[in-house]
């Protein structure tokens, strides 16, 4: 705040710039918290998807090739890749 030109400080009046800065900082904290929650959610979804993938692979090993199971496995693999990419992107933004 001390780097702001005096005209800016005078134009807004005493305490207004500090209040605006406080509100901006609160909004940044809320955004970071939401990002953290989305990463946690993506990690939980990823864990569930990997379990589902394992179950499908076990089923296919027991009954042999099945078109429906194969299509479901392909869809789950795509979802796993999307969630992993989301996690990597979100975590790299934090750095």
Backbone as CSV, one residue per row, in Angstrom:
resi,resn,N_x,N_y,N_z,CA_x,CA_y,CA_z,C_x,C_y,C_z
1,UNK,0.819,-1.205,0.000,0.000,0.000,0.000,0.858,1.261,0.000
2,UNK,2.017,1.157,0.612,2.872,2.338,0.669,3.421,2.724,-0.697
3,UNK,3.337,1.826,-1.683,3.826,2.113,-3.028,2.802,2.825,-3.902
4,UNK,1.570,2.914,-3.419,0.545,3.589,-4.205,0.786,5.095,-4.220
5,UNK,0.512,5.709,-5.360,0.663,7.163,-5.434,-0.304,7.845,-4.458
6,UNK,0.103,8.971,-3.909,-0.765,9.678,-2.957,-2.131,10.025,-3.540
7,UNK,-2.190,10.312,-4.837,-3.470,10.652,-5.464,-4.454,9.490,-5.355
8,UNK,-3.952,8.266,-5.502,-4.823,7.088,-5.407,-5.349,6.976,-3.986
9,UNK,-4.456,7.116,-3.025,-4.863,7.019,-1.622,-5.887,8.104,-1.288
10,UNK,-5.652,9.312,-1.781,-6.572,10.425,-1.504,-7.925,10.213,-2.183
11,UNK,-7.911,9.643,-3.387,-9.148,9.466,-4.142,-10.096,8.486,-3.455
12,UNK,-9.552,7.494,-2.806,-10.389,6.491,-2.172,-10.692,6.784,-0.709
13,UNK,-9.960,7.656,-0.119,-10.193,7.963,1.286,-9.473,6.985,2.195
14,UNK,-9.378,7.361,3.424,-8.628,6.576,4.400,-9.318,5.240,4.682
15,UNK,-8.576,4.176,4.603,-9.089,2.856,4.937,-9.732,2.098,3.788
16,UNK,-10.090,2.777,2.717,-10.774,2.109,1.617,-9.825,1.164,0.881
17,UNK,-8.614,1.618,0.606,-7.646,0.780,-0.098,-7.333,-0.456,0.744
18,UNK,-7.196,-0.267,2.052,-6.933,-1.400,2.941,-8.093,-2.395,2.907
19,UNK,-9.318,-1.893,2.881,-10.503,-2.752,2.837,-10.565,-3.524,1.524
20,UNK,-10.273,-2.850,0.426,-10.268,-3.508,-0.881,-9.196,-4.597,-0.913
21,UNK,-8.014,-4.282,-0.403,-6.927,-5.255,-0.347,-7.321,-6.464,0.488
22,UNK,-7.974,-6.233,1.606,-8.421,-7.317,2.481,-9.418,-8.208,1.746
23,UNK,-10.364,-7.617,1.037,-11.363,-8.395,0.306,-10.728,-9.217,-0.820
24,UNK,-9.773,-8.633,-1.497,-9.073,-9.358,-2.566,-8.318,-10.548,-1.982
25,UNK,-7.633,-10.333,-0.871,-6.895,-11.426,-0.230,-7.828,-12.542,0.226
26,UNK,-8.998,-12.192,0.735,-9.972,-13.200,1.151,-10.456,-14.010,-0.043
27,UNK,-10.688,-13.330,-1.166,-11.138,-14.016,-2.383,-10.052,-14.969,-2.888
28,UNK,-8.806,-14.558,-2.814,-7.697,-15.427,-3.232,-7.650,-16.674,-2.355
29,UNK,-7.818,-16.498,-1.042,-7.813,-17.645,-0.126,-8.964,-18.594,-0.433
30,UNK,-10.141,-18.059,-0.736,-11.294,-18.895,-1.085,-11.021,-19.701,-2.357
31,UNK,-10.416,-19.055,-3.340,-10.105,-19.724,-4.605,-9.097,-20.844,-4.390
32,UNK,-8.062,-20.576,-3.600,-7.055,-21.595,-3.318,-7.671,-22.765,-2.563
33,UNK,-8.574,-22.479,-1.662,-9.242,-23.531,-0.909,-10.102,-24.391,-1.837
34,UNK,-10.811,-23.754,-2.752,-11.644,-24.487,-3.709,-10.775,-25.368,-4.606
35,UNK,-9.615,-24.846,-5.033,-8.701,-25.626,-5.853,-8.218,-26.854,-5.092
36,UNK,-7.909,-26.662,-3.817,-7.453,-27.772,-2.987,-8.541,-28.830,-2.861
37,UNK,-9.782,-28.395,-2.704,-10.899,-29.334,-2.608,-11.097,-30.098,-3.907
38,UNK,-10.900,-29.437,-5.046,-11.081,-30.126,-6.325,-9.996,-31.176,-6.530
39,UNK,-8.787,-30.904,-6.058,-7.712,-31.893,-6.158,-8.024,-33.090,-5.267
40,UNK,-8.500,-32.824,-4.057,-8.865,-33.916,-3.143,-9.969,-34.768,-3.749
41,UNK,-10.974,-34.126,-4.316,-12.065,-34.851,-4.956,-11.554,-35.679,-6.126
42,UNK,-10.704,-35.089,-6.955,-10.158,-35.808,-8.112,-9.340,-37.016,-7.663
43,UNK,-8.598,-36.875,-6.572,-7.814,-37.999,-6.057,-8.729,-39.114,-5.548
44,UNK,-9.816,-38.741,-4.879,-10.768,-39.750,-4.396,-11.451,-40.467,-5.560
45,UNK,-11.844,-39.704,-6.573,-12.460,-40.292,-7.768,-11.462,-41.216,-8.453
46,UNK,-10.214,-40.771,-8.534,-9.169,-41.575,-9.169,-9.001,-42.910,-8.454
47,UNK,-9.023,-42.881,-7.150,-8.897,-44.111,-6.370,-10.056,-45.066,-6.692
48,UNK,-11.266,-44.541,-6.752,-12.427,-45.358,-7.089,-12.343,-45.915,-8.498
49,UNK,-11.886,-45.091,-9.430,-11.746,-45.551,-10.817,-10.719,-46.670,-10.933
50,UNK,-9.634,-46.544,-10.200,-8.605,-47.591,-10.246,-9.123,-48.897,-9.647
51,UNK,-9.947,-48.794,-8.617,-10.558,-49.995,-8.050,-11.498,-50.637,-9.070
52,UNK,-12.286,-49.813,-9.745,-13.205,-50.321,-10.760,-12.433,-50.981,-11.899
53,UNK,-11.330,-50.363,-12.289,-10.495,-50.940,-13.344,-9.983,-52.320,-12.918
54,UNK,-9.511,-52.404,-11.687,-9.021,-53.688,-11.179,-10.109,-54.752,-11.172
55,UNK,-11.321,-54.355,-10.760,-12.438,-55.311,-10.752,-12.780,-55.782,-12.164
56,UNK,-12.760,-54.856,-13.112,-13.050,-55.237,-14.501,-11.990,-56.184,-15.048
57,UNK,-10.747,-55.896,-14.742,-9.660,-56.761,-15.211,-9.802,-58.149,-14.597
58,UNK,-10.124,-58.212,-13.308,-10.346,-59.509,-12.657,-11.499,-60.260,-13.322
59,UNK,-12.581,-59.538,-13.613,-13.740,-60.172,-14.265,-13.373,-60.710,-15.636
60,UNK,-12.622,-59.915,-16.381,-12.226,-60.350,-17.717,-11.286,-61.545,-17.642
61,UNK,-10.457,-61.598,-16.605,-9.549,-62.737,-16.444,-10.340,-64.014,-16.139
62,UNK,-11.444,-63.862,-15.426,-12.250,-65.029,-15.045,-13.141,-65.533,-16.180
63,UNK,-13.759,-64.597,-16.910,-14.731,-65.013,-17.919,-14.209,-64.909,-19.349
64,UNK,-13.049,-64.314,-19.502,-12.507,-64.147,-20.849,-12.956,-62.818,-21.449
65,UNK,-12.602,-62.621,-22.698,-12.923,-61.363,-23.374,-14.423,-61.186,-23.478
66,UNK,-14.845,-59.955,-23.183,-16.259,-59.596,-23.285,-16.312,-58.169,-23.807
67,UNK,-17.046,-57.955,-24.881,-17.107,-56.633,-25.525,-17.578,-55.542,-24.565
68,UNK,-18.621,-55.816,-23.805,-19.159,-54.809,-22.882,-18.136,-54.451,-21.802
69,UNK,-17.473,-55.451,-21.247,-16.456,-55.183,-20.222,-15.269,-54.431,-20.821
70,UNK,-14.915,-54.785,-22.039,-13.813,-54.108,-22.720,-14.119,-52.635,-22.947
71,UNK,-15.354,-52.346,-23.383,-15.755,-50.949,-23.595,-15.759,-50.176,-22.281
72,UNK,-16.236,-50.822,-21.228,-16.256,-50.168,-19.909,-14.836,-49.905,-19.428
73,UNK,-13.935,-50.860,-19.649,-12.535,-50.686,-19.253,-11.901,-49.523,-20.005
74,UNK,-12.196,-49.410,-21.278,-11.674,-48.297,-22.081,-12.179,-46.957,-21.538
75,UNK,-13.453,-46.906,-21.187,-14.029,-45.671,-20.634,-13.388,-45.314,-19.296
76,UNK,-13.171,-46.313,-18.471,-12.549,-46.053,-17.159,-11.110,-45.588,-17.337
77,UNK,-10.384,-46.199,-18.262,-9.003,-45.775,-18.530,-8.965,-44.310,-18.964
78,UNK,-9.928,-43.900,-19.770,-10.000,-42.499,-20.206,-10.265,-41.582,-19.016
79,UNK,-11.183,-41.978,-18.132,-11.486,-41.176,-16.948,-10.278,-41.090,-16.021
80,UNK,-9.547,-42.185,-15.888,-8.341,-42.186,-15.055,-7.340,-41.173,-15.609
81,UNK,-7.121,-41.210,-16.911,-6.172,-40.278,-17.537,-6.611,-38.829,-17.350
82,UNK,-7.907,-38.559,-17.485,-8.414,-37.196,-17.311,-8.225,-36.713,-15.870
83,UNK,-8.506,-37.579,-14.904,-8.338,-37.197,-13.498,-6.871,-37.001,-13.143
84,UNK,-6.008,-37.858,-13.665,-4.573,-37.691,-13.416,-4.072,-36.382,-13.999
85,UNK,-4.544,-36.033,-15.191,-4.147,-34.768,-15.817,-4.640,-33.578,-15.003
86,UNK,-5.864,-33.655,-14.488,-6.404,-32.587,-13.656,-5.573,-32.411,-12.392
87,UNK,-5.234,-33.502,-11.756,-4.442,-33.447,-10.525,-3.082,-32.829,-10.793
88,UNK,-2.424,-33.282,-11.852,-1.106,-32.744,-12.197,-1.201,-31.249,-12.493
89,UNK,-2.206,-30.848,-13.254,-2.371,-29.429,-13.609,-2.618,-28.573,-12.375
90,UNK,-3.497,-29.020,-11.486,-3.807,-28.258,-10.280,-2.602,-28.169,-9.359
91,UNK,-1.882,-29.275,-9.205,-0.732,-29.272,-8.307,0.428,-28.464,-8.881
92,UNK,0.562,-28.439,-10.203,1.631,-27.641,-10.801,1.347,-26.145,-10.692
93,UNK,0.063,-25.770,-10.639,-0.289,-24.367,-10.477,0.055,-23.879,-9.070
94,UNK,0.030,-24.781,-8.110,0.365,-24.406,-6.732,1.845,-24.088,-6.578
95,UNK,2.654,-24.737,-7.418,4.117,-24.579,-7.299,4.586,-23.261,-7.846
